[in-house]
Amino acid sequence: MTEGEDQDLFYGLFCTITDPEIAPAHELATLHSKRWEIESVFGALKTHQQEARLPFRGSPD
C-alpha cells in the first residue's frame, strides 16, 4: 500500500486465472489498472481524431 491509499477501499476483479502462484491478485489488479489507463488514452486519441475529422490509422509504409 502506498501513501494516500484508502485502507478500507476494496476492489473486486474476476478472472479465469485461479492459481495465485501464476498470477497473484495484487499483480492482476495492478495490470488491470494500467490497461485501463492505456485504453483511456486510446479513447481520447480516437475522439480527438474524430473531432479533427482525420482518419485514425497507422503510417503508410
PQR file of N, CA, C, O and H, with PARSE charges and radii, in Angstrom:
ATOM      1  N   MET A   1       0.841  -1.169   0.000 -0.4000 1.5000
ATOM      2  CA  MET A   1       0.000   0.000   0.000 -0.0000 2.0000
ATOM      3  C   MET A   1       0.893   1.241   0.000  0.5500 1.7000
ATOM      4  O   MET A   1       1.890   1.309   0.719 -0.5500 1.4000
ATOM      5  N   THR A   2       0.515   2.207  -0.815 -0.4000 1.5000
ATOM      6  CA  THR A   2       1.301   3.425  -0.889 -0.0000 2.0000
ATOM      7  C   THR A   2       0.631   4.537  -0.096  0.5500 1.7000
ATOM      8  O   THR A   2      -0.536   4.444   0.286 -0.5500 1.4000
ATOM      9  H   THR A   2      -0.295   2.151  -1.399  0.4000 1.0000
ATOM     10  N   GLU A   3       1.394   5.577   0.137 -0.4000 1.5000
ATOM     11  CA  GLU A   3       0.879   6.708   0.901 -0.0000 2.0000
ATOM     12  C   GLU A   3      -0.331   7.319   0.201  0.5500 1.7000
ATOM     13  O   GLU A   3      -0.322   7.508  -1.016 -0.5500 1.4000
ATOM     14  H   GLU A   3       2.342   5.653  -0.173  0.4000 1.0000
ATOM     15  N   GLY A   4      -1.357   7.624   0.964 -0.4000 1.5000
ATOM     16  CA  GLY A   4      -2.550   8.245   0.420 -0.0000 2.0000
ATOM     17  C   GLY A   4      -3.621   7.260  -0.006  0.5500 1.7000
ATOM     18  O   GLY A   4      -4.724   7.678  -0.358 -0.5500 1.4000
ATOM     19  H   GLY A   4      -1.365   7.471   1.952  0.4000 1.0000
ATOM     20  N   GLU A   5      -3.333   5.968   0.016 -0.4000 1.5000
ATOM     21  CA  GLU A   5      -4.341   4.982  -0.355 -0.0000 2.0000
ATOM     22  C   GLU A   5      -5.291   4.754   0.800  0.5500 1.7000
ATOM     23  O   GLU A   5      -4.894   4.811   1.963 -0.5500 1.4000
ATOM     24  H   GLU A   5      -2.437   5.629   0.302  0.4000 1.0000
ATOM     25  N   ASP A   6      -6.533   4.497   0.481 -0.4000 1.5000
ATOM     26  CA  ASP A   6      -7.566   4.229   1.470 -0.0000 2.0000
ATOM     27  C   ASP A   6      -7.505   2.748   1.859  0.5500 1.7000
ATOM     28  O   ASP A   6      -7.743   1.879   1.020 -0.5500 1.4000
ATOM     29  H   ASP A   6      -6.856   4.451  -0.464  0.4000 1.0000
ATOM     30  N   GLN A   7      -7.197   2.464   3.096 -0.4000 1.5000
ATOM     31  CA  GLN A   7      -7.055   1.078   3.549 -0.0000 2.0000
ATOM     32  C   GLN A   7      -8.395   0.344   3.551  0.5500 1.7000
ATOM     33  O   GLN A   7      -8.422  -0.884   3.475 -0.5500 1.4000
ATOM     34  H   GLN A   7      -7.004   3.169   3.777  0.4000 1.0000
ATOM     35  N   ASP A   8      -9.507   1.080   3.637 -0.4000 1.5000
ATOM     36  CA  ASP A   8     -10.819   0.447   3.670 -0.0000 2.0000
ATOM     37  C   ASP A   8     -11.406   0.242   2.270  0.5500 1.7000
ATOM     38  O   ASP A   8     -12.478  -0.346   2.129 -0.5500 1.4000
ATOM     39  H   ASP A   8      -9.485   2.078   3.698  0.4000 1.0000
ATOM     40  N   LEU A   9     -10.722   0.714   1.253 -0.4000 1.5000
ATOM     41  CA  LEU A   9     -11.214   0.608  -0.113 -0.0000 2.0000
ATOM     42  C   LEU A   9     -10.972  -0.810  -0.622  0.5500 1.7000
ATOM     43  O   LEU A   9      -9.880  -1.354  -0.453 -0.5500 1.4000
ATOM     44  H   LEU A   9      -9.851   1.191   1.367  0.4000 1.0000
ATOM     45  N   PHE A  10     -11.978  -1.406  -1.241 -0.4000 1.5000
ATOM     46  CA  PHE A  10     -11.885  -2.778  -1.714 -0.0000 2.0000
ATOM     47  C   PHE A  10     -12.365  -2.837  -3.155  0.5500 1.7000
ATOM     48  O   PHE A  10     -13.419  -2.294  -3.485 -0.5500 1.4000
ATOM     49  H   PHE A  10     -12.864  -0.964  -1.379  0.4000 1.0000
ATOM     50  N   TYR A  11     -11.602  -3.488  -4.004 -0.4000 1.5000
ATOM     51  CA  TYR A  11     -11.977  -3.707  -5.390 -0.0000 2.0000
ATOM     52  C   TYR A  11     -12.075  -5.198  -5.637  0.5500 1.7000
ATOM     53  O   TYR A  11     -11.331  -5.982  -5.048 -0.5500 1.4000
ATOM     54  H   TYR A  11     -10.746  -3.930  -3.736  0.4000 1.0000
ATOM     55  N   GLY A  12     -12.986  -5.591  -6.503 -0.4000 1.5000
ATOM     56  CA  GLY A  12     -13.107  -6.983  -6.896 -0.0000 2.0000
ATOM     57  C   GLY A  12     -12.704  -7.127  -8.353  0.5500 1.7000
ATOM     58  O   GLY A  12     -13.045  -6.280  -9.179 -0.5500 1.4000
ATOM     59  H   GLY A  12     -13.590  -4.954  -6.982  0.4000 1.0000
ATOM     60  N   LEU A  13     -11.986  -8.187  -8.675 -0.4000 1.5000
ATOM     61  CA  LEU A  13     -11.577  -8.458 -10.049 -0.0000 2.0000
ATOM     62  C   LEU A  13     -11.844  -9.928 -10.318  0.5500 1.7000
ATOM     63  O   LEU A  13     -11.310 -10.800  -9.632 -0.5500 1.4000
ATOM     64  H   LEU A  13     -11.709  -8.875  -8.004  0.4000 1.0000
ATOM     65  N   PHE A  14     -12.666 -10.200 -11.312 -0.4000 1.5000
ATOM     66  CA  PHE A  14     -12.974 -11.573 -11.675 -0.0000 2.0000
ATOM     67  C   PHE A  14     -12.080 -11.989 -12.828  0.5500 1.7000
ATOM     68  O   PHE A  14     -11.879 -11.235 -13.780 -0.5500 1.4000
ATOM     69  H   PHE A  14     -13.099  -9.492 -11.869  0.4000 1.0000
ATOM     70  N   CYS A  15     -11.545 -13.203 -12.730 -0.4000 1.5000
ATOM     71  CA  CYS A  15     -10.573 -13.660 -13.712 -0.0000 2.0000
ATOM     72  C   CYS A  15     -10.648 -15.176 -13.836  0.5500 1.7000
ATOM     73  O   CYS A  15     -11.043 -15.859 -12.891 -0.5500 1.4000
ATOM     74  H   CYS A  15     -11.708 -13.815 -11.956  0.4000 1.0000
ATOM     75  N   THR A  16     -10.273 -15.699 -14.986 -0.4000 1.5000
ATOM     76  CA  THR A  16     -10.275 -17.155 -15.169 -0.0000 2.0000
ATOM     77  C   THR A  16      -8.987 -17.787 -14.662  0.5500 1.7000
ATOM     78  O   THR A  16      -8.893 -19.011 -14.573 -0.5500 1.4000
ATOM     79  H   THR A  16      -9.952 -15.144 -15.753  0.4000 1.0000
ATOM     80  N   ILE A  17      -7.994 -16.968 -14.328 -0.4000 1.5000
ATOM     81  CA  ILE A  17      -6.754 -17.493 -13.757 -0.0000 2.0000
ATOM     82  C   ILE A  17      -6.974 -17.632 -12.254  0.5500 1.7000
ATOM     83  O   ILE A  17      -7.166 -16.640 -11.552 -0.5500 1.4000
ATOM     84  H   ILE A  17      -8.070 -15.974 -14.399  0.4000 1.0000
ATOM     85  N   THR A  18      -6.945 -18.868 -11.771 -0.4000 1.5000
ATOM     86  CA  THR A  18      -7.259 -19.096 -10.359 -0.0000 2.0000
ATOM     87  C   THR A  18      -6.052 -19.500  -9.523  0.5500 1.7000
ATOM     88  O   THR A  18      -6.165 -19.617  -8.302 -0.5500 1.4000
ATOM     89  H   THR A  18      -6.789 -19.674 -12.342  0.4000 1.0000
ATOM     90  N   ASP A  19      -4.921 -19.712 -10.143 -0.4000 1.5000
ATOM     91  CA  ASP A  19      -3.728 -20.108  -9.396 -0.0000 2.0000
ATOM     92  C   ASP A  19      -2.961 -18.860  -8.952  0.5500 1.7000
ATOM     93  O   ASP A  19      -2.398 -18.152  -9.787 -0.5500 1.4000
ATOM     94  H   ASP A  19      -4.830 -19.616 -11.134  0.4000 1.0000
ATOM     95  N   PRO A  20      -2.935 -18.582  -7.634 -0.5600 1.5000
ATOM     96  CA  PRO A  20      -2.262 -17.376  -7.152  0.2800 2.0000
ATOM     97  C   PRO A  20      -0.748 -17.393  -7.363  0.5500 1.7000
ATOM     98  O   PRO A  20      -0.109 -16.344  -7.291 -0.5500 1.4000
ATOM     99  N   GLU A  21      -0.170 -18.553  -7.619 -0.4000 1.5000
ATOM    100  CA  GLU A  21       1.266 -18.595  -7.891 -0.0000 2.0000
ATOM    101  C   GLU A  21       1.563 -18.123  -9.313  0.5500 1.7000
ATOM    102  O   GLU A  21       2.621 -17.547  -9.569 -0.5500 1.4000
ATOM    103  H   GLU A  21      -0.690 -19.406  -7.677  0.4000 1.0000
ATOM    104  N   ILE A  22       0.643 -18.365 -10.227 -0.4000 1.5000
ATOM    105  CA  ILE A  22       0.813 -17.921 -11.607 -0.0000 2.0000
ATOM    106  C   ILE A  22       0.535 -16.426 -11.718  0.5500 1.7000
ATOM    107  O   ILE A  22       1.279 -15.689 -12.367 -0.5500 1.4000
ATOM    108  H   ILE A  22      -0.216 -18.833 -10.018  0.4000 1.0000
ATOM    109  N   ALA A  23      -0.535 -15.993 -11.081 -0.4000 1.5000
ATOM    110  CA  ALA A  23      -0.945 -14.587 -11.186 -0.0000 2.0000
ATOM    111  C   ALA A  23      -1.532 -14.130  -9.845  0.5500 1.7000
ATOM    112  O   ALA A  23      -2.734 -14.264  -9.616 -0.5500 1.4000
ATOM    113  H   ALA A  23      -1.139 -16.591 -10.554  0.4000 1.0000
ATOM    114  N   PRO A  24      -0.692 -13.597  -8.969 -0.5600 1.5000
ATOM    115  CA  PRO A  24      -1.190 -13.097  -7.684  0.2800 2.0000
ATOM    116  C   PRO A  24      -2.212 -11.973  -7.882  0.5500 1.7000
ATOM    117  O   PRO A  24      -2.087 -11.178  -8.813 -0.5500 1.4000
ATOM    118  N   ALA A  25      -3.199 -11.908  -7.026 -0.4000 1.5000
ATOM    119  CA  ALA A  25      -4.288 -10.940  -7.157 -0.0000 2.0000
ATOM    120  C   ALA A  25      -3.779  -9.506  -7.235  0.5500 1.7000
ATOM    121  O   ALA A  25      -4.286  -8.720  -8.036 -0.5500 1.4000
ATOM    122  H   ALA A  25      -3.300 -12.553  -6.269  0.4000 1.0000
ATOM    123  N   HIS A  26      -2.788  -9.148  -6.423 -0.4000 1.5000
ATOM    124  CA  HIS A  26      -2.304  -7.768  -6.444 -0.0000 2.0000
ATOM    125  C   HIS A  26      -1.656  -7.424  -7.790  0.5500 1.7000
ATOM    126  O   HIS A  26      -1.740  -6.284  -8.245 -0.5500 1.4000
ATOM    127  H   HIS A  26      -2.376  -9.786  -5.772  0.4000 1.0000
ATOM    128  N   GLU A  27      -1.007  -8.412  -8.429 -0.4000 1.5000
ATOM    129  CA  GLU A  27      -0.411  -8.160  -9.749 -0.0000 2.0000
ATOM    130  C   GLU A  27      -1.498  -8.000 -10.810  0.5500 1.7000
ATOM    131  O   GLU A  27      -1.399  -7.128 -11.673 -0.5500 1.4000
ATOM    132  H   GLU A  27      -0.938  -9.339  -8.059  0.4000 1.0000
ATOM    133  N   LEU A  28      -2.532  -8.838 -10.750 -0.4000 1.5000
ATOM    134  CA  LEU A  28      -3.630  -8.714 -11.700 -0.0000 2.0000
ATOM    135  C   LEU A  28      -4.318  -7.367 -11.563  0.5500 1.7000
ATOM    136  O   LEU A  28      -4.645  -6.726 -12.562 -0.5500 1.4000
ATOM    137  H   LEU A  28      -2.612  -9.546 -10.048  0.4000 1.0000
ATOM    138  N   ALA A  29      -4.534  -6.940 -10.336 -0.4000 1.5000
ATOM    139  CA  ALA A  29      -5.185  -5.649 -10.104 -0.0000 2.0000
ATOM    140  C   ALA A  29      -4.335  -4.505 -10.643  0.5500 1.7000
ATOM    141  O   ALA A  29      -4.866  -3.569 -11.242 -0.5500 1.4000
ATOM    142  H   ALA A  29      -4.268  -7.461  -9.525  0.4000 1.0000
ATOM    143  N   THR A  30      -3.029  -4.569 -10.439 -0.4000 1.5000
ATOM    144  CA  THR A  30      -2.130  -3.526 -10.940 -0.0000 2.0000
ATOM    145  C   THR A  30      -2.130  -3.497 -12.469  0.5500 1.7000
ATOM    146  O   THR A  30      -2.216  -2.426 -13.070 -0.5500 1.4000
ATOM    147  H   THR A  30      -2.597  -5.328  -9.953  0.4000 1.0000
ATOM    148  N   LEU A  31      -2.036  -4.666 -13.093 -0.4000 1.5000
ATOM    149  CA  LEU A  31      -2.035  -4.737 -14.553 -0.0000 2.0000
ATOM    150  C   LEU A  31      -3.364  -4.270 -15.139  0.5500 1.7000
ATOM    151  O   LEU A  31      -3.396  -3.609 -16.177 -0.5500 1.4000
ATOM    152  H   LEU A  31      -1.966  -5.535 -12.604  0.4000 1.0000
ATOM    153  N   HIS A  32      -4.452  -4.617 -14.471 -0.4000 1.5000
ATOM    154  CA  HIS A  32      -5.782  -4.198 -14.936 -0.0000 2.0000
ATOM    155  C   HIS A  32      -5.877  -2.677 -14.915  0.5500 1.7000
ATOM    156  O   HIS A  32      -6.393  -2.069 -15.853 -0.5500 1.4000
ATOM    157  H   HIS A  32      -4.426  -5.154 -13.628  0.4000 1.0000
ATOM    158  N   SER A  33      -5.387  -2.076 -13.863 -0.4000 1.5000
ATOM    159  CA  SER A  33      -5.398  -0.616 -13.744 -0.0000 2.0000
ATOM    160  C   SER A  33      -4.582   0.024 -14.859  0.5500 1.7000
ATOM    161  O   SER A  33      -5.015   1.004 -15.465 -0.5500 1.4000
ATOM    162  H   SER A  33      -4.968  -2.570 -13.101  0.4000 1.0000
ATOM    163  N   LYS A  34      -3.412  -0.523 -15.129 -0.4000 1.5000
ATOM    164  CA  LYS A  34      -2.548   0.014 -16.188 -0.0000 2.0000
ATOM    165  C   LYS A  34      -3.204  -0.151 -17.559  0.5500 1.7000
ATOM    166  O   LYS A  34      -3.094   0.723 -18.418 -0.5500 1.4000
ATOM    167  H   LYS A  34      -3.060  -1.320 -14.637  0.4000 1.0000
ATOM    168  N   ARG A  35      -3.880  -1.272 -17.752 -0.4000 1.5000
ATOM    169  CA  ARG A  35      -4.556  -1.496 -19.038 -0.0000 2.0000
ATOM    170  C   ARG A  35      -5.604  -0.422 -19.269  0.5500 1.7000
ATOM    171  O   ARG A  35      -5.722   0.097 -20.379 -0.5500 1.4000
ATOM    172  H   ARG A  35      -3.969  -1.983 -17.054  0.4000 1.0000
ATOM    173  N   TRP A  36      -6.376  -0.077 -18.225 -0.4000 1.5000
ATOM    174  CA  TRP A  36      -7.429   0.914 -18.424 -0.0000 2.0000
ATOM    175  C   TRP A  36      -6.874   2.313 -18.590  0.5500 1.7000
ATOM    176  O   TRP A  36      -7.523   3.161 -19.202 -0.5500 1.4000
ATOM    177  H   TRP A  36      -6.280  -0.499 -17.323  0.4000 1.0000
ATOM    178  N   GLU A  37      -5.703   2.573 -18.066 -0.4000 1.5000
ATOM    179  CA  GLU A  37      -5.051   3.857 -18.348 -0.0000 2.0000
ATOM    180  C   GLU A  37      -4.750   3.946 -19.846  0.5500 1.7000
ATOM    181  O   GLU A  37      -4.988   4.977 -20.475 -0.5500 1.4000
ATOM    182  H   GLU A  37      -5.176   1.884 -17.569  0.4000 1.0000
ATOM    183  N   ILE A  38      -4.225   2.857 -20.408 -0.4000 1.5000
ATOM    184  CA  ILE A  38      -3.897   2.817 -21.832 -0.0000 2.0000
ATOM    185  C   ILE A  38      -5.170   2.925 -22.669  0.5500 1.7000
ATOM    186  O   ILE A  38      -5.203   3.677 -23.643 -0.5500 1.4000
ATOM    187  H   ILE A  38      -4.032   2.020 -19.897  0.4000 1.0000
ATOM    188  N   GLU A  39      -6.219   2.184 -22.301 -0.4000 1.5000
ATOM    189  CA  GLU A  39      -7.479   2.232 -23.034 -0.0000 2.0000
ATOM    190  C   GLU A  39      -8.062   3.643 -23.022  0.5500 1.7000
ATOM    191  O   GLU A  39      -8.640   4.082 -24.016 -0.5500 1.4000
ATOM    192  H   GLU A  39      -6.191   1.573 -21.509  0.4000 1.0000
ATOM    193  N   SER A  40      -7.916   4.346 -21.918 -0.4000 1.5000
ATOM    194  CA  SER A  40      -8.421   5.721 -21.821 -0.0000 2.0000
ATOM    195  C   SER A  40      -7.681   6.644 -22.785  0.5500 1.7000
ATOM    196  O   SER A  40      -8.289   7.511 -23.412 -0.5500 1.4000
ATOM    197  H   SER A  40      -7.446   3.989 -21.111  0.4000 1.0000
ATOM    198  N   VAL A  41      -6.369   6.455 -22.900 -0.4000 1.5000
ATOM    199  CA  VAL A  41      -5.579   7.263 -23.832 -0.0000 2.0000
ATOM    200  C   VAL A  41      -6.009   6.972 -25.267  0.5500 1.7000
ATOM    201  O   VAL A  41      -6.183   7.900 -26.056 -0.5500 1.4000
ATOM    202  H   VAL A  41      -5.875   5.750 -22.390  0.4000 1.0000
ATOM    203  N   PHE A  42      -6.181   5.699 -25.615 -0.4000 1.5000
ATOM    204  CA  PHE A  42      -6.632   5.353 -26.958 -0.0000 2.0000
ATOM    205  C   PHE A  42      -7.999   5.973 -27.248  0.5500 1.7000
ATOM    206  O   PHE A  42      -8.232   6.493 -28.340 -0.5500 1.4000
ATOM    207  H   PHE A  42      -6.040   4.945 -24.974  0.4000 1.0000
ATOM    208  N   GLY A  43      -8.892   5.916 -26.274 -0.4000 1.5000
ATOM    209  CA  GLY A  43     -10.216   6.514 -26.447 -0.0000 2.0000
ATOM    210  C   GLY A  43     -10.132   8.014 -26.684  0.5500 1.7000
ATOM    211  O   GLY A  43     -10.837   8.555 -27.535 -0.5500 1.4000
ATOM    212  H   GLY A  43      -8.703   5.494 -25.388  0.4000 1.0000
ATOM    213  N   ALA A  44      -9.269   8.683 -25.931 -0.4000 1.5000
ATOM    214  CA  ALA A  44      -9.096  10.132 -26.101 -0.0000 2.0000
ATOM    215  C   ALA A  44      -8.507  10.443 -27.475  0.5500 1.7000
ATOM    216  O   ALA A  44      -8.916  11.412 -28.116 -0.5500 1.4000
ATOM    217  H   ALA A  44      -8.696   8.244 -25.239  0.4000 1.0000
ATOM    218  N   LEU A  45      -7.560   9.640 -27.932 -0.4000 1.5000
ATOM    219  CA  LEU A  45      -6.977   9.843 -29.261 -0.0000 2.0000
ATOM    220  C   LEU A  45      -8.024   9.674 -30.358  0.5500 1.7000
ATOM    221  O   LEU A  45      -8.089  10.474 -31.292 -0.5500 1.4000
ATOM    222  H   LEU A  45      -7.228   8.853 -27.412  0.4000 1.0000
ATOM    223  N   LYS A  46      -8.833   8.640 -30.241 -0.4000 1.5000
ATOM    224  CA  LYS A  46      -9.870   8.404 -31.240 -0.0000 2.0000
ATOM    225  C   LYS A  46     -10.872   9.549 -31.259  0.5500 1.7000
ATOM    226  O   LYS A  46     -11.287   9.996 -32.328 -0.5500 1.4000
ATOM    227  H   LYS A  46      -8.779   7.990 -29.483  0.4000 1.0000
ATOM    228  N   THR A  47     -11.260  10.023 -30.087 -0.4000 1.5000
ATOM    229  CA  THR A  47     -12.187  11.143 -30.010 -0.0000 2.0000
ATOM    230  C   THR A  47     -11.582  12.382 -30.651  0.5500 1.7000
ATOM    231  O   THR A  47     -12.256  13.090 -31.399 -0.5500 1.4000
ATOM    232  H   THR A  47     -10.923   9.660 -29.218  0.4000 1.0000
ATOM    233  N   HIS A  48     -10.312  12.644 -30.361 -0.4000 1.5000
ATOM    234  CA  HIS A  48      -9.631  13.800 -30.946 -0.0000 2.0000
ATOM    235  C   HIS A  48      -9.559  13.673 -32.461  0.5500 1.7000
ATOM    236  O   HIS A  48      -9.758  14.654 -33.178 -0.5500 1.4000
ATOM    237  H   HIS A  48      -9.765  12.069 -29.753  0.4000 1.0000
ATOM    238  N   GLN A  49      -9.279  12.477 -32.950 -0.4000 1.5000
ATOM    239  CA  GLN A  49      -9.197  12.248 -34.394 -0.0000 2.0000
ATOM    240  C   GLN A  49     -10.556  12.483 -35.048  0.5500 1.7000
ATOM    241  O   GLN A  49     -10.628  13.062 -36.132 -0.5500 1.4000
ATOM    242  H   GLN A  49      -9.117  11.680 -32.368  0.4000 1.0000
ATOM    243  N   GLN A  50     -11.630  12.041 -34.403 -0.4000 1.5000
ATOM    244  CA  GLN A  50     -12.969  12.229 -34.957 -0.0000 2.0000
ATOM    245  C   GLN A  50     -13.332  13.709 -34.980  0.5500 1.7000
ATOM    246  O   GLN A  50     -13.929  14.193 -35.941 -0.5500 1.4000
ATOM    247  H   GLN A  50     -11.572  11.570 -33.522  0.4000 1.0000
ATOM    248  N   GLU A  51     -12.974  14.418 -33.927 -0.4000 1.5000
ATOM    249  CA  GLU A  51     -13.269  15.844 -33.864 -0.0000 2.0000
ATOM    250  C   GLU A  51     -12.513  16.599 -34.954  0.5500 1.7000
ATOM    251  O   GLU A  51     -13.031  17.561 -35.521 -0.5500 1.4000
ATOM    252  H   GLU A  51     -12.489  14.025 -33.145  0.4000 1.0000
ATOM    253  N   ALA A  52     -11.297  16.167 -35.242 -0.4000 1.5000
ATOM    254  CA  ALA A  52     -10.488  16.812 -36.273 -0.0000 2.0000
ATOM    255  C   ALA A  52     -10.835  16.289 -37.668  0.5500 1.7000
ATOM    256  O   ALA A  52     -10.331  16.793 -38.672 -0.5500 1.4000
ATOM    257  H   ALA A  52     -10.876  15.386 -34.781  0.4000 1.0000
ATOM    258  N   ARG A  53     -11.697  15.278 -37.720 -0.4000 1.5000
ATOM    259  CA  ARG A  53     -12.101  14.626 -38.983 -0.0000 2.0000
ATOM    260  C   ARG A  53     -10.910  14.057 -39.742  0.5500 1.7000
ATOM    261  O   ARG A  53     -10.848  14.110 -40.970 -0.5500 1.4000
ATOM    262  H   ARG A  53     -12.107  14.869 -36.905  0.4000 1.0000
ATOM    263  N   LEU A  54      -9.972  13.514 -38.984 -0.4000 1.5000
ATOM    264  CA  LEU A  54      -8.819  12.867 -39.574 -0.0000 2.0000
ATOM    265  C   LEU A  54      -8.946  11.363 -39.377  0.5500 1.7000
ATOM    266  O   LEU A  54      -9.480  10.920 -38.360 -0.5500 1.4000
ATOM    267  H   LEU A  54     -10.022  13.471 -37.986  0.4000 1.0000
ATOM    268  N   PRO A  55      -8.468  10.573 -40.326 -0.5600 1.5000
ATOM    269  CA  PRO A  55      -8.543   9.123 -40.139  0.2800 2.0000
ATOM    270  C   PRO A  55      -7.611   8.654 -39.019  0.5500 1.7000
ATOM    271  O   PRO A  55      -6.534   9.215 -38.816 -0.5500 1.4000
ATOM    272  N   PHE A  56      -8.036   7.637 -38.309 -0.4000 1.5000
ATOM    273  CA  PHE A  56      -7.222   7.059 -37.238 -0.0000 2.0000
ATOM    274  C   PHE A  56      -6.601   5.776 -37.772  0.5500 1.7000
ATOM    275  O   PHE A  56      -7.242   4.725 -37.765 -0.5500 1.4000
ATOM    276  H   PHE A  56      -8.911   7.181 -38.473  0.4000 1.0000
ATOM    277  N   ARG A  57      -5.367   5.855 -38.232 -0.4000 1.5000
ATOM    278  CA  ARG A  57      -4.683   4.687 -38.777 -0.0000 2.0000
ATOM    279  C   ARG A  57      -3.183   4.879 -38.665  0.5500 1.7000
ATOM    280  O   ARG A  57      -2.703   5.965 -38.338 -0.5500 1.4000
ATOM    281  H   ARG A  57      -4.847   6.708 -38.238  0.4000 1.0000
ATOM    282  N   GLY A  58      -2.469   3.837 -38.933 -0.4000 1.5000
ATOM    283  CA  GLY A  58      -1.013   3.879 -38.850 -0.0000 2.0000
ATOM    284  C   GLY A  58      -0.405   4.611 -40.020  0.5500 1.7000
ATOM    285  O   GLY A  58      -1.106   5.019 -40.946 -0.5500 1.4000
ATOM    286  H   GLY A  58      -2.859   2.955 -39.198  0.4000 1.0000
ATOM    287  N   SER A  59       0.891   4.772 -39.975 -0.4000 1.5000
ATOM    288  CA  SER A  59       1.594   5.462 -41.049 -0.0000 2.0000
ATOM    289  C   SER A  59       1.632   4.571 -42.291  0.5500 1.7000
ATOM    290  O   SER A  59       1.783   3.355 -42.177 -0.5500 1.4000
ATOM    291  H   SER A  59       1.460   4.440 -39.223  0.4000 1.0000
ATOM    292  N   PRO A  60       1.498   5.166 -43.470 -0.5600 1.5000
ATOM    293  CA  PRO A  60       1.539   4.352 -44.710  0.2800 2.0000
ATOM    294  C   PRO A  60       2.970   3.921 -45.004  0.5500 1.7000
ATOM    295  O   PRO A  60       3.864   4.755 -45.153 -0.5500 1.4000
ATOM    296  N   ASP A  61       3.174   2.626 -45.085 -0.4000 1.5000
ATOM    297  CA  ASP A  61       4.510   2.097 -45.402 -0.0000 2.0000
ATOM    298  C   ASP A  61       4.495   1.394 -46.723  0.5500 1.7000
ATOM    299  O   ASP A  61       5.525   0.882 -47.162 -0.5500 1.4000
ATOM    300  H   ASP A  61       2.448   1.949 -44.964  0.4000 1.0000
TER
END
